[in-house]
Amino acid sequence: MKRLVTLSAAAIFAALLIDVLLDLPAAALDLRALLAEAMPASGVAHPVTAVLLNTRGYDTLLEIAVLLVALLGVVISSARTNLSSDPGRTPASHVAIDADPMVSALARLVTPLAVIFAIYVLWAGAHRPGGAFQAAAILAAALVLLHFARIVPACTAPSCRLRVAAVAGFAIFLVIAAIPLAGGALLQYPPAAAGLLILAIESGLTVSLALVLAGLFLLLADDAGGRQ
């Protein structure tokens, strides 16, 4: 009965949400002309990248901060769980489990391709759909696959190097965002250097976001091959 009620409520909510989305009024303000005017000084050729890392950079900077706070919360929660666990019980993370040979072979085959594709997606973000978030998601998926293959262990206490790498992208973004403060305002890149600065931001974010996204999984995963 509970399942029926839950499914009915979910179906009703979905129907109402679809009805609202289909009946949305036209936007009161059309920003396409303003964005077109700003594109020559944005440093990139794709409007989405220009919005995310230039004209609307504040939002992106804070979104990354939210992800880091989420990862910090998982780290703290995981540490408390380990401290409160029964010391007499053998945790699942200490039980050796052999990986499926097919999964291991697939992981070793896919991971190099994922790295190459992530680099391409990062580079393509300047002039077509792509960028740091998409490239980071590809790398994070590769790390999770390597964990299933028992190549990358779960992680209850990230090392200092991993913590620095996870924060580095946000730090690079923050430093570059603050550079124009001497002669302008936060996140107002010099047009001549905007493209290079955005590439530096996205390169750092790709690595950091990949570690953050993978960390949200690996911090809660059972480890069959030891802790990192």
VEXNUVO-307321 format. One line per field, with one value per atom (N, C-alpha, C, O): residue number from 1; residue in three letters; atom name; z, y, x. Coordinates in steps of 0.05 Angstrom, whole numbers. Layout:
# VEXNUVO-307321
num	[NUM ...]
residu	[ALA ...]
atome	[CA ...]
zz	[Z ...]
yy	[Y ...]
xx	[X ...]
END
This chain:
# VEXNUVO-307321
num	[1 1 1 1 2 2 2 2 3 3 3 3 4 4 4 4 5 5 5 5 6 6 6 6 7 7 7 7 8 8 8 8 9 9 9 9 10 10 10 10 11 11 11 11 12 12 12 12 13 13 13 13 14 14 14 14 15 15 15 15 16 16 16 16 17 17 17 17 18 18 18 18 19 19 19 19 20 20 20 20 21 21 21 21 22 22 22 22 23 23 23 23 24 24 24 24 25 25 25 25 26 26 26 26 27 27 27 27 28 28 28 28 29 29 29 29 30 30 30 30 31 31 31 31 32 32 32 32 33 33 33 33 34 34 34 34 35 35 35 35 36 36 36 36 37 37 37 37 38 38 38 38 39 39 39 39 40 40 40 40 41 41 41 41 42 42 42 42 43 43 43 43 44 44 44 44 45 45 45 45 46 46 46 46 47 47 47 47 48 48 48 48 49 49 49 49 50 50 50 50 51 51 51 51 52 52 52 52 53 53 53 53 54 54 54 54 55 55 55 55 56 56 56 56 57 57 57 57 58 58 58 58 59 59 59 59 60 60 60 60 61 61 61 61 62 62 62 62 63 63 63 63 64 64 64 64 65 65 65 65 66 66 66 66 67 67 67 67 68 68 68 68 69 69 69 69 70 70 70 70 71 71 71 71 72 72 72 72 73 73 73 73 74 74 74 74 75 75 75 75 76 76 76 76 77 77 77 77 78 78 78 78 79 79 79 79 80 80 80 80 81 81 81 81 82 82 82 82 83 83 83 83 84 84 84 84 85 85 85 85 86 86 86 86 87 87 87 87 88 88 88 88 89 89 89 89 90 90 90 90 91 91 91 91 92 92 92 92 93 93 93 93 94 94 94 94 95 95 95 95 96 96 96 96 97 97 97 97 98 98 98 98 99 99 99 99 100 100 100 100 101 101 101 101 102 102 102 102 103 103 103 103 104 104 104 104 105 105 105 105 106 106 106 106 107 107 107 107 108 108 108 108 109 109 109 109 110 110 110 110 111 111 111 111 112 112 112 112 113 113 113 113 114 114 114 114 115 115 115 115 116 116 116 116 117 117 117 117 118 118 118 118 119 119 119 119 120 120 120 120 121 121 121 121 122 122 122 122 123 123 123 123 124 124 124 124 125 125 125 125 126 126 126 126 127 127 127 127 128 128 128 128 129 129 129 129 130 130 130 130 131 131 131 131 132 132 132 132 133 133 133 133 134 134 134 134 135 135 135 135 136 136 136 136 137 137 137 137 138 138 138 138 139 139 139 139 140 140 140 140 141 141 141 141 142 142 142 142 143 143 143 143 144 144 144 144 145 145 145 145 146 146 146 146 147 147 147 147 148 148 148 148 149 149 149 149 150 150 150 150 151 151 151 151 152 152 152 152 153 153 153 153 154 154 154 154 155 155 155 155 156 156 156 156 157 157 157 157 158 158 158 158 159 159 159 159 160 160 160 160 161 161 161 161 162 162 162 162 163 163 163 163 164 164 164 164 165 165 165 165 166 166 166 166 167 167 167 167 168 168 168 168 169 169 169 169 170 170 170 170 171 171 171 171 172 172 172 172 173 173 173 173 174 174 174 174 175 175 175 175 176 176 176 176 177 177 177 177 178 178 178 178 179 179 179 179 180 180 180 180 181 181 181 181 182 182 182 182 183 183 183 183 184 184 184 184 185 185 185 185 186 186 186 186 187 187 187 187 188 188 188 188 189 189 189 189 190 190 190 190 191 191 191 191 192 192 192 192 193 193 193 193 194 194 194 194 195 195 195 195 196 196 196 196 197 197 197 197 198 198 198 198 199 199 199 199 200 200 200 200 201 201 201 201 202 202 202 202 203 203 203 203 204 204 204 204 205 205 205 205 206 206 206 206 207 207 207 207 208 208 208 208 209 209 209 209 210 210 210 210 211 211 211 211 212 212 212 212 213 213 213 213 214 214 214 214 215 215 215 215 216 216 216 216 217 217 217 217 218 218 218 218 219 219 219 219 220 220 220 220 221 221 221 221 222 222 222 222 223 223 223 223 224 224 224 224 225 225 225 225 226 226 226 226 227 227 227 227 228 228 228 228]
residu	[MET MET MET MET LYS LYS LYS LYS ARG ARG ARG ARG LEU LEU LEU LEU VAL VAL VAL VAL THR THR THR THR LEU LEU LEU LEU SER SER SER SER ALA ALA ALA ALA ALA ALA ALA ALA ALA ALA ALA ALA ILE ILE ILE ILE PHE PHE PHE PHE ALA ALA ALA ALA ALA ALA ALA ALA LEU LEU LEU LEU LEU LEU LEU LEU ILE ILE ILE ILE ASP ASP ASP ASP VAL VAL VAL VAL LEU LEU LEU LEU LEU LEU LEU LEU ASP ASP ASP ASP LEU LEU LEU LEU PRO PRO PRO PRO ALA ALA ALA ALA ALA ALA ALA ALA ALA ALA ALA ALA LEU LEU LEU LEU ASP ASP ASP ASP LEU LEU LEU LEU ARG ARG ARG ARG ALA ALA ALA ALA LEU LEU LEU LEU LEU LEU LEU LEU ALA ALA ALA ALA GLU GLU GLU GLU ALA ALA ALA ALA MET MET MET MET PRO PRO PRO PRO ALA ALA ALA ALA SER SER SER SER GLY GLY GLY GLY VAL VAL VAL VAL ALA ALA ALA ALA HIS HIS HIS HIS PRO PRO PRO PRO VAL VAL VAL VAL THR THR THR THR ALA ALA ALA ALA VAL VAL VAL VAL LEU LEU LEU LEU LEU LEU LEU LEU ASN ASN ASN ASN THR THR THR THR ARG ARG ARG ARG GLY GLY GLY GLY TYR TYR TYR TYR ASP ASP ASP ASP THR THR THR THR LEU LEU LEU LEU LEU LEU LEU LEU GLU GLU GLU GLU ILE ILE ILE ILE ALA ALA ALA ALA VAL VAL VAL VAL LEU LEU LEU LEU LEU LEU LEU LEU VAL VAL VAL VAL ALA ALA ALA ALA LEU LEU LEU LEU LEU LEU LEU LEU GLY GLY GLY GLY VAL VAL VAL VAL VAL VAL VAL VAL ILE ILE ILE ILE SER SER SER SER SER SER SER SER ALA ALA ALA ALA ARG ARG ARG ARG THR THR THR THR ASN ASN ASN ASN LEU LEU LEU LEU SER SER SER SER SER SER SER SER ASP ASP ASP ASP PRO PRO PRO PRO GLY GLY GLY GLY ARG ARG ARG ARG THR THR THR THR PRO PRO PRO PRO ALA ALA ALA ALA SER SER SER SER HIS HIS HIS HIS VAL VAL VAL VAL ALA ALA ALA ALA ILE ILE ILE ILE ASP ASP ASP ASP ALA ALA ALA ALA ASP ASP ASP ASP PRO PRO PRO PRO MET MET MET MET VAL VAL VAL VAL SER SER SER SER ALA ALA ALA ALA LEU LEU LEU LEU ALA ALA ALA ALA ARG ARG ARG ARG LEU LEU LEU LEU VAL VAL VAL VAL THR THR THR THR PRO PRO PRO PRO LEU LEU LEU LEU ALA ALA ALA ALA VAL VAL VAL VAL ILE ILE ILE ILE PHE PHE PHE PHE ALA ALA ALA ALA ILE ILE ILE ILE TYR TYR TYR TYR VAL VAL VAL VAL LEU LEU LEU LEU TRP TRP TRP TRP ALA ALA ALA ALA GLY GLY GLY GLY ALA ALA ALA ALA HIS HIS HIS HIS ARG ARG ARG ARG PRO PRO PRO PRO GLY GLY GLY GLY GLY GLY GLY GLY ALA ALA ALA ALA PHE PHE PHE PHE GLN GLN GLN GLN ALA ALA ALA ALA ALA ALA ALA ALA ALA ALA ALA ALA ILE ILE ILE ILE LEU LEU LEU LEU ALA ALA ALA ALA ALA ALA ALA ALA ALA ALA ALA ALA LEU LEU LEU LEU VAL VAL VAL VAL LEU LEU LEU LEU LEU LEU LEU LEU HIS HIS HIS HIS PHE PHE PHE PHE ALA ALA ALA ALA ARG ARG ARG ARG ILE ILE ILE ILE VAL VAL VAL VAL PRO PRO PRO PRO ALA ALA ALA ALA CYS CYS CYS CYS THR THR THR THR ALA ALA ALA ALA PRO PRO PRO PRO SER SER SER SER CYS CYS CYS CYS ARG ARG ARG ARG LEU LEU LEU LEU ARG ARG ARG ARG VAL VAL VAL VAL ALA ALA ALA ALA ALA ALA ALA ALA VAL VAL VAL VAL ALA ALA ALA ALA GLY GLY GLY GLY PHE PHE PHE PHE ALA ALA ALA ALA ILE ILE ILE ILE PHE PHE PHE PHE LEU LEU LEU LEU VAL VAL VAL VAL ILE ILE ILE ILE ALA ALA ALA ALA ALA ALA ALA ALA ILE ILE ILE ILE PRO PRO PRO PRO LEU LEU LEU LEU ALA ALA ALA ALA GLY GLY GLY GLY GLY GLY GLY GLY ALA ALA ALA ALA LEU LEU LEU LEU LEU LEU LEU LEU GLN GLN GLN GLN TYR TYR TYR TYR PRO PRO PRO PRO PRO PRO PRO PRO ALA ALA ALA ALA ALA ALA ALA ALA ALA ALA ALA ALA GLY GLY GLY GLY LEU LEU LEU LEU LEU LEU LEU LEU ILE ILE ILE ILE LEU LEU LEU LEU ALA ALA ALA ALA ILE ILE ILE ILE GLU GLU GLU GLU SER SER SER SER GLY GLY GLY GLY LEU LEU LEU LEU THR THR THR THR VAL VAL VAL VAL SER SER SER SER LEU LEU LEU LEU ALA ALA ALA ALA LEU LEU LEU LEU VAL VAL VAL VAL LEU LEU LEU LEU ALA ALA ALA ALA GLY GLY GLY GLY LEU LEU LEU LEU PHE PHE PHE PHE LEU LEU LEU LEU LEU LEU LEU LEU LEU LEU LEU LEU ALA ALA ALA ALA ASP ASP ASP ASP ASP ASP ASP ASP ALA ALA ALA ALA GLY GLY GLY GLY GLY GLY GLY GLY ARG ARG ARG ARG GLN GLN GLN GLN]
atome	[N CA C O N CA C O N CA C O N CA C O N CA C O N CA C O N CA C O N CA C O N CA C O N CA C O N CA C O N CA C O N CA C O N CA C O N CA C O N CA C O N CA C O N CA C O N CA C O N CA C O N CA C O N CA C O N CA C O N CA C O N CA C O N CA C O N CA C O N CA C O N CA C O N CA C O N CA C O N CA C O N CA C O N CA C O N CA C O N CA C O N CA C O N CA C O N CA C O N CA C O N CA C O N CA C O N CA C O N CA C O N CA C O N CA C O N CA C O N CA C O N CA C O N CA C O N CA C O N CA C O N CA C O N CA C O N CA C O N CA C O N CA C O N CA C O N CA C O N CA C O N CA C O N CA C O N CA C O N CA C O N CA C O N CA C O N CA C O N CA C O N CA C O N CA C O N CA C O N CA C O N CA C O N CA C O N CA C O N CA C O N CA C O N CA C O N CA C O N CA C O N CA C O N CA C O N CA C O N CA C O N CA C O N CA C O N CA C O N CA C O N CA C O N CA C O N CA C O N CA C O N CA C O N CA C O N CA C O N CA C O N CA C O N CA C O N CA C O N CA C O N CA C O N CA C O N CA C O N CA C O N CA C O N CA C O N CA C O N CA C O N CA C O N CA C O N CA C O N CA C O N CA C O N CA C O N CA C O N CA C O N CA C O N CA C O N CA C O N CA C O N CA C O N CA C O N CA C O N CA C O N CA C O N CA C O N CA C O N CA C O N CA C O N CA C O N CA C O N CA C O N CA C O N CA C O N CA C O N CA C O N CA C O N CA C O N CA C O N CA C O N CA C O N CA C O N CA C O N CA C O N CA C O N CA C O N CA C O N CA C O N CA C O N CA C O N CA C O N CA C O N CA C O N CA C O N CA C O N CA C O N CA C O N CA C O N CA C O N CA C O N CA C O N CA C O N CA C O N CA C O N CA C O N CA C O N CA C O N CA C O N CA C O N CA C O N CA C O N CA C O N CA C O N CA C O N CA C O N CA C O N CA C O N CA C O N CA C O N CA C O N CA C O N CA C O N CA C O N CA C O N CA C O N CA C O N CA C O N CA C O N CA C O N CA C O N CA C O N CA C O N CA C O N CA C O N CA C O N CA C O N CA C O N CA C O N CA C O N CA C O N CA C O N CA C O N CA C O N CA C O N CA C O N CA C O N CA C O N CA C O N CA C O N CA C O N CA C O N CA C O N CA C O N CA C O N CA C O N CA C O N CA C O N CA C O N CA C O N CA C O N CA C O N CA C O N CA C O N CA C O N CA C O N CA C O N CA C O N CA C O]
zz	[0 0 0 -14 16 17 -9 -18 -23 -49 -69 -85 -68 -86 -82 -100 -56 -50 -59 -70 -54 -62 -92 -102 -107 -136 -147 -166 -135 -143 -138 -155 -115 -109 -128 -137 -134 -152 -180 -194 -189 -215 -217 -237 -196 -195 -196 -210 -179 -179 -206 -215 -219 -245 -266 -282 -265 -283 -279 -298 -254 -248 -257 -267 -252 -260 -291 -301 -305 -335 -344 -363 -332 -339 -335 -352 -313 -307 -327 -337 -333 -352 -380 -394 -388 -415 -416 -438 -393 -393 -383 -374 -385 -376 -393 -418 -382 -398 -412 -405 -432 -446 -428 -410 -433 -416 -418 -440 -395 -395 -406 -416 -405 -414 -433 -425 -457 -476 -475 -482 -465 -461 -484 -483 -505 -527 -541 -549 -545 -558 -541 -551 -514 -496 -497 -496 -497 -498 -524 -524 -546 -572 -572 -584 -559 -557 -541 -546 -520 -502 -512 -502 -532 -541 -551 -545 -566 -576 -553 -557 -530 -507 -488 -467 -493 -474 -475 -455 -497 -499 -511 -516 -515 -526 -547 -550 -563 -585 -579 -594 -557 -551 -529 -508 -533 -514 -486 -466 -485 -459 -442 -418 -454 -439 -432 -410 -449 -443 -419 -402 -418 -396 -370 -349 -371 -346 -334 -310 -350 -340 -344 -337 -356 -360 -351 -329 -366 -360 -335 -322 -328 -304 -287 -275 -285 -271 -241 -229 -229 -200 -194 -174 -209 -204 -205 -188 -226 -229 -206 -196 -198 -176 -150 -136 -145 -121 -124 -104 -148 -152 -145 -133 -153 -146 -116 -105 -103 -74 -61 -41 -71 -60 -63 -44 -85 -89 -69 -58 -64 -44 -16 0 -9 17 19 40 -2 -2 3 18 -11 -7 21 33 32 60 79 98 74 91 90 110 66 63 78 90 76 90 120 133 130 159 168 188 152 158 157 174 137 134 158 168 166 188 214 230 219 243 243 263 219 217 224 237 214 220 249 260 262 290 308 329 299 315 308 321 289 281 303 319 303 323 318 297 337 332 330 319 340 338 313 308 296 271 248 246 231 208 186 175 180 160 132 126 116 88 73 54 80 65 70 55 90 96 84 88 71 60 31 15 25 -2 -21 -16 -43 -63 -90 -97 -104 -130 -150 -150 -167 -187 -210 -216 -223 -246 -268 -274 -280 -301 -324 -336 -331 -352 -345 -361 -319 -310 -310 -318 -301 -301 -329 -334 -347 -375 -387 -401 -381 -392 -380 -395 -354 -342 -354 -359 -358 -369 -398 -408 -412 -440 -442 -458 -425 -427 -415 -425 -394 -379 -397 -397 -412 -430 -450 -456 -461 -480 -466 -478 -441 -426 -421 -423 -415 -411 -437 -436 -459 -485 -491 -500 -487 -494 -475 -484 -450 -431 -439 -438 -449 -458 -482 -485 -500 -524 -516 -526 -498 -489 -475 -479 -459 -447 -468 -466 -488 -509 -526 -533 -531 -549 -535 -549 -509 -495 -503 -498 -515 -523 -547 -551 -563 -588 -594 -615 -577 -581 -554 -534 -552 -526 -514 -527 -488 -474 -451 -442 -442 -421 -397 -397 -375 -351 -338 -330 -335 -320 -335 -322 -361 -376 -376 -373 -379 -379 -352 -350 -330 -303 -298 -285 -309 -305 -319 -309 -342 -356 -340 -336 -329 -313 -287 -279 -275 -250 -256 -240 -278 -286 -290 -283 -301 -305 -278 -275 -259 -232 -218 -205 -221 -209 -222 -208 -248 -262 -253 -249 -249 -238 -210 -202 -194 -168 -170 -155 -188 -192 -201 -195 -214 -223 -201 -206 -177 -155 -161 -150 -178 -184 -167 -157 -164 -147 -122 -123 -98 -73 -64 -74 -46 -33 -15 -11 -5 8 31 27 56 79 90 102 85 94 72 69 55 32 41 61 26 33 28 16 38 35 6 -2 -10 -39 -53 -69 -46 -58 -49 -65 -24 -15 -29 -37 -32 -47 -76 -86 -89 -116 -120 -139 -100 -102 -99 -110 -84 -79 -99 -102 -113 -131 -152 -158 -164 -186 -176 -189 -153 -141 -135 -139 -124 -117 -142 -142 -164 -189 -199 -207 -199 -207 -191 -202 -165 -147 -152 -152 -156 -160 -187 -188 -208 -234 -233 -246 -219 -216 -202 -208 -184 -168 -182 -174 -203 -217 -227 -224 -239 -250 -228 -235 -203 -182 -181 -172 -190 -190 -207 -201 -230 -248 -256 -273 -244 -252 -230 -208 -236 -217 -219 -237 -199 -198 -223 -232 -235 -258 -284 -303 -285 -310 -323 -318 -339 -351 -373 -387 -377 -400 -425 -428 -444 -469 -483 -494 -484 -498 -485 -499 -459 -445 -435 -421 -441 -431 -438 -422 -463 -473 -458 -450 -454 -440 -410 -399 -398 -370 -366 -347 -384 -382 -386 -373 -404 -408 -383 -376 -370 -345 -323 -308 -322 -302 -307 -289 -333 -339 -336 -328 -342 -338 -309 -302 -291 -263 -253 -236 -262 -253 -262 -248 -286 -295 -276 -269 -267 -248 -221 -210 -211 -184 -183 -165 -203 -203 -207 -196 -223 -226 -199 -192 -183 -157 -138 -122 -140 -122 -129 -111 -154 -162 -156 -146 -162 -156 -126 -115 -111 -82 -68 -49 -79 -67 -68 -52 -88 -90 -74 -58 -77 -65 -35 -22 -24 5 18 42 3 15 4 11 -12 -24 -7 7 -8 4 -12 -37 2 -11 -8 14 -31 -30 -33 -34 -36 -41 -24 -31 -2 15 14 -4 32 33 20 21 9 -2 18 12]
yy	[-24 0 25 44 25 48 53 76 31 34 46 63 37 48 78 93 85 113 130 152 120 134 138 159 116 118 137 152 136 154 183 200 189 216 225 248 208 215 220 239 204 208 234 249 241 266 290 309 288 309 313 335 291 292 305 321 297 309 339 354 347 376 391 413 379 392 395 416 374 376 397 412 398 418 447 464 451 477 484 507 466 471 477 493 463 468 494 505 505 530 554 574 552 574 599 596 622 646 653 643 670 678 694 708 692 707 737 748 750 779 795 817 783 797 779 757 788 772 782 804 764 771 763 766 752 742 764 760 787 809 819 825 821 829 810 818 784 764 765 762 769 772 795 793 817 840 834 844 817 811 789 785 774 751 758 744 780 786 790 785 799 803 780 781 759 737 718 705 717 700 672 657 666 640 645 667 624 626 614 618 598 585 600 606 607 624 612 626 585 573 576 582 571 574 603 609 622 650 658 674 647 653 641 654 616 601 613 614 621 629 658 666 673 702 719 731 720 738 730 747 704 695 678 658 688 673 670 651 690 689 663 649 657 633 607 590 605 582 579 556 601 600 590 574 599 590 561 547 553 525 506 485 513 497 496 475 519 520 502 489 501 483 454 438 446 419 412 390 431 426 423 407 439 437 410 397 401 374 352 334 355 335 335 314 359 362 349 335 353 340 310 296 299 270 260 239 275 267 266 247 287 288 265 252 261 240 213 196 208 182 177 155 198 195 189 172 202 197 169 155 160 133 112 92 116 97 97 76 120 122 108 97 110 99 70 58 58 30 11 18 -12 -32 -43 -54 -39 -47 -77 -87 -92 -121 -133 -157 -115 -125 -120 -98 -139 -136 -121 -132 -97 -81 -94 -108 -87 -98 -89 -102 -65 -55 -71 -67 -88 -104 -132 -148 -138 -164 -164 -149 -180 -181 -194 -216 -180 -190 -187 -165 -209 -207 -194 -199 -177 -164 -183 -201 -179 -194 -188 -165 -209 -205 -187 -172 -190 -174 -144 -127 -139 -111 -99 -76 -115 -105 -99 -79 -118 -113 -89 -73 -86 -63 -37 -17 -37 -13 -5 19 -24 -18 -9 6 -18 -10 18 34 23 47 71 93 67 90 108 132 96 114 129 152 115 129 151 172 146 167 191 214 187 210 226 250 212 226 241 264 228 241 265 286 262 285 309 331 304 326 339 363 323 334 351 373 341 355 381 402 381 405 426 449 417 435 445 468 428 435 456 470 458 476 505 521 513 541 548 572 529 535 517 521 498 480 468 473 454 442 426 409 430 416 433 452 428 444 428 403 442 429 410 388 418 401 374 353 375 351 333 309 346 331 318 295 333 322 299 279 300 278 252 230 255 232 220 196 237 227 214 193 226 214 187 169 185 159 138 114 146 128 119 95 137 130 110 92 115 96 69 48 68 43 28 4 43 31 21 1 34 23 -3 -22 -5 -31 -53 -76 -45 -65 -70 -85 -59 -62 -52 -62 -31 -18 7 13 22 46 39 32 42 35 57 79 49 68 86 81 107 128 139 155 132 143 168 186 170 193 202 192 221 230 241 255 234 244 274 286 286 314 322 343 306 312 312 329 292 291 315 326 324 347 372 389 375 399 398 419 375 373 379 391 370 375 404 414 419 448 465 489 454 470 485 508 471 483 508 529 505 528 551 574 544 564 578 603 564 576 595 617 586 602 628 650 625 648 668 692 658 675 690 715 676 689 709 730 702 720 746 767 744 768 784 807 774 789 817 836 818 844 865 888 857 876 901 922 898 920 943 967 937 958 956 971 938 936 924 934 901 888 858 848 843 814 802 808 783 767 783 774 807 823 819 834 797 791 811 821 816 832 817 794 830 816 801 779 813 800 774 756 772 748 730 710 737 723 693 676 688 660 643 620 653 639 635 613 655 653 633 617 633 613 585 566 581 555 546 522 564 557 549 530 564 557 530 514 525 500 476 454 480 458 450 426 470 464 452 434 463 452 424 408 416 389 369 349 373 354 355 334 379 382 371 357 378 369 338 325 327 298 284 265 295 284 288 271 311 316 297 285 295 277 248 234 239 212 208 187 228 226 223 208 236 233 204 195 189 160 143 126 148 131 133 114 156 159 142 135 134 118 89 73 83 56 37 44 12 -10 -15 -15 -19 -22 -51 -61 -64 -92 -94 -116 -70 -72 -53 -46 -44 -27 2 9 18 46 63 57 87 105 128 146]
xx	[17 0 17 12 39 57 70 73 77 90 71 78 46 25 21 19 19 15 39 36 63 88 89 95 84 84 63 68 39 17 25 21 37 45 67 66 86 107 96 105 77 65 50 52 35 20 39 35 60 80 94 97 101 114 95 103 69 49 46 45 45 43 68 66 91 116 117 125 110 110 91 97 67 47 57 53 71 82 104 105 122 143 133 145 112 100 86 81 78 63 79 67 105 122 118 117 117 114 140 161 139 163 181 171 207 226 221 217 221 216 239 235 263 287 303 310 308 323 352 359 370 398 416 440 404 420 436 459 423 437 460 482 456 478 501 524 494 515 531 555 517 530 549 571 542 560 585 607 582 604 622 644 613 629 657 676 661 688 708 732 699 718 718 732 703 701 725 731 739 763 756 775 731 723 702 691 697 678 651 631 649 624 609 621 584 569 566 566 563 560 585 583 608 633 637 647 630 632 615 623 591 573 584 584 592 600 625 628 644 671 678 700 660 666 642 643 621 599 584 571 584 570 589 582 614 634 629 638 615 609 594 602 574 558 575 573 591 608 628 632 640 659 645 657 621 607 597 595 590 582 605 600 629 652 657 663 653 655 635 641 611 590 598 594 610 619 641 642 659 680 669 678 649 636 622 623 609 597 617 612 640 661 671 676 675 684 664 672 638 618 619 616 624 627 652 651 674 699 694 702 681 676 657 661 636 617 629 624 646 660 678 680 693 712 697 706 674 659 647 646 638 627 649 643 673 694 702 708 701 708 687 693 661 640 633 616 647 642 651 668 640 647 675 680 693 721 724 744 705 707 697 699 685 674 693 706 697 714 700 681 708 694 697 716 677 677 701 710 712 734 760 779 760 784 781 800 760 755 764 753 784 795 775 766 768 750 764 772 766 779 760 736 771 755 749 764 727 719 740 746 752 772 762 777 736 725 725 730 718 717 745 749 765 793 802 815 796 805 791 804 765 751 762 765 768 778 805 810 823 849 847 864 827 823 810 817 790 774 788 785 803 814 832 828 851 867 850 855 829 811 796 791 788 773 790 780 816 834 837 836 841 844 818 819 795 769 764 754 772 769 786 777 811 828 815 815 804 790 766 762 750 726 734 721 756 766 774 767 789 798 775 774 755 733 715 700 716 697 700 682 723 726 710 703 702 688 664 651 659 636 628 643 606 598 620 632 626 647 657 643 681 693 700 701 707 718 698 706 673 654 650 650 647 643 668 666 692 717 721 730 715 718 699 707 675 656 667 663 680 691 714 715 732 754 744 754 724 712 700 703 686 675 697 694 719 742 753 760 755 765 746 755 720 701 703 701 706 710 735 735 756 781 777 789 759 753 738 744 719 705 724 719 745 766 786 805 782 800 829 848 830 855 859 880 837 837 822 798 834 820 801 801 783 766 783 806 771 787 771 752 779 765 780 767 806 822 840 862 831 847 874 876 894 921 923 905 944 948 950 939 963 965 938 933 921 894 878 863 880 865 874 857 900 910 901 893 902 894 864 856 848 819 812 793 828 823 838 831 857 874 859 864 839 823 809 808 796 782 801 795 825 845 855 858 860 869 847 853 822 800 799 795 801 799 822 818 846 869 866 871 859 856 833 834 811 789 796 785 816 824 845 850 858 878 868 883 845 836 829 823 829 821 840 831 864 883 874 878 860 852 823 814 808 780 763 762 751 734 739 751 728 731 720 698 735 728 725 713 736 737 764 783 766 792 799 782 825 833 826 833 812 804 826 821 850 872 881 891 877 887 864 869 839 816 816 811 823 823 843 837 867 888 881 886 869 862 839 840 820 798 809 800 828 840 855 853 869 882 862 866 840 820 808 805 801 788 807 798 832 851 853 853 855 856 830 831 808 782 777 764 787 783 794 780 819 831 817 810 812 800 772 765 756 728 727 709 745 746 751 738 769 775 752 746 738 716 693 681 686 664 670 653 694 702 703 696 713 715 688 686 668 641 632 616 642 636 655 647 681 701 702 711 694 694 673 676 653 632 633 615 652 653 668 687 660 675 700 700 722 748 757 759 762 771 801 813 814 843 859 882 849 864 855 839 865 857 878 902 869 888 893 908]
END
